[in-house]
């Protein structure tokens, strides 16, 4: 915590200084978030999108996004997002709205101002000619613990509206597509809690977190995804790519080798913490930050 010194009758009194002021405003189909007057991110939920997502996700030093939004090779990678393919014959991940969409029906700013912004949403998984298999509710809590660290706490509750079969797929659940200049292929670093690096060492390996960062001019910036220990399948194995993709995704390694099945009425609470940080994983104290997250109920 940052402190200020106050001189009073010869004594030095240490006073806490209020944290960063975080504000949010809803403009059309976006919720824009600023930290101390600097634009941080937009939560985008427009009718012509496949699913709601965050873009950009700006770094604390450069002010440029640490994530990227689509490219010619993988247009279904959209910054920081949540979706799933192979759900009862629908595709709620890849391009093509007719194949399935996750529709935001109630994106709201639950809190803004002070040191916290809270965004909530309700979403329906829908595709033409089929009943909706899933609905979900979301809460995103955005804080800025320091000038070099921004935090997004993610809580997504999925409710199965019918028996749900998810065939084995690498396109599933919470994911980040990194900016090209931070990718391993551009000289960046991807590392998990055991010190394994790059796609070759991290792909398919269970880990509570993965950090992805790279150099930008004289600075280093990156993004971490952490899984909360209360999550189903914790710690999930990771689908990773050196070109800049990370996702803790149990659906690619289902227990029976073929699919994940959930009965109607099943509710899954999935919790993640995203850290947007300056510095390397050691400088940003990612391991210590995870221990804090682990202890939270």
ABEGO torsion letter per residue (X at the ends): XBBBBBBBGGBBBBBBBBBBBBBBBBBEABBBBBBGGBBABBBBABAABABBBBOBBBBAAAGBBABBBEBAABAABBEBBBBBBGBGGBBAABBGAAAEBBBBABBBBABBEEABBBBBBBBBBBBBGBBBABBBBBBBBBBBABAABBBBBBBBBBBBABBBBBBBBABBEBBBBBBAAABAAAGBBBBBAAGBBEAAAABGBBBABBBBBBBBEABBBBBBBBBBAABBGOBBBBBBBAAGBBBBBAAABBAAGABBBBBBGBBBBBBBBBBBBBEBAAAAGAAAAAAAAAABX
